[in-house]
Amino acid sequence: MIAQQYEAPSRWSVLVDEVAKLPAFFRRDLLNALSYRFAFVTDWFGLLIQAVTISFVGVLVGHSADLPTYGGQSVTYTQFAIVGVALAGFTSLALVRVAAGIRNEQMLGTLESLLVTPTSTKTMQLGSVLYDLLFIPVRTALFLLVTGILFGLDFHASGIVPALIVLLALLPFVWGIGVATAGLVLTFRRGTVVLGFGTAILTLLSGTVFPLDLLPHWLEVIARVNPLAIAIESVRESLLGGTGLGEAMIAVAKLAPFSVVSLVAGFWIFALALRRERRHGTIGLY
């Protein structure tokens, strides 16, 4: 018999095979989320309580002269803070979910099983957070829509698309940090402590609930290059000032280097951690 010559699959066919696996991850996590309906309800209840609290603080503050203007228009504190809280919540939740994705696989005992299958680690990383990467932006948009209606915040409809573009530009930055944290969790088992500290610093220096110019000058200079602060200000400009797509693209250009560096560094750190755990045979330990 003449042995048939083995032909290695093309890169395109490999890519198609890997992408075809992603819906299975999404379906698993969607069914898991639907099985915990009470957690879903309490999450939204917590968001609304937070929004109500901000609205009362807004009544206390009134139209403060310290608040910036957007598109030449003055804004209320409630408008200012709701946008900041929505994006800070978007970042915090996305970081936690991305970092927890691989950790959950490890604790459920499915990580080792996945690693012995012909599945790329990048497919595993994306698959384990695909549901959250799709759900969290939708959650943020719905939060802004609901609070805008409930509290009459008068968001500009023309700013919705630019705001979504900025959110998508911020997502790779968040994803990269989350993947790096997942690598730390694989190695140190308690990497979420670092994540919590880093998230707190990012949020503090983002102008979430107060204008950045209230910070000491040296700290304000640092805060101005915080990717979260850049995204929040751009979304405020879009939704509160009605600025067009051009302003959003400027923010995207500012966010792009941070997103690229974050993704590259995140995948590199995770790959190093995974190689170490494989070498020591400790992937299943948690």
Secondary structure, 3 states (H helix, E strand, C coil): CCCCCCCCCCHHHHHHHHHHHHHHHHHHHHHHHHCCHHHHHHHHHHHHHHHHHHHHHHHHHCCCCCCCCECCECCCHHHHHHHHHHHHHHHHHHHHHHHHHHHHHHHHCCHHHHHCCCCCHHHHHHHHHHHHHHHHHHHHHHHHHHHHHHHCCCCCHHHHHHHHHHHHHHHHHHHHHHHHHHHHHHHHCCCHHHHHHHHHHHHHCCCCCCCHHHCCHHHHHHHCCCHHHHHHHHHHHHHHHCCCHHHHHHHHHHHHHHHHHHHHHHHHHHHHHHHHHHHHCCCCCC
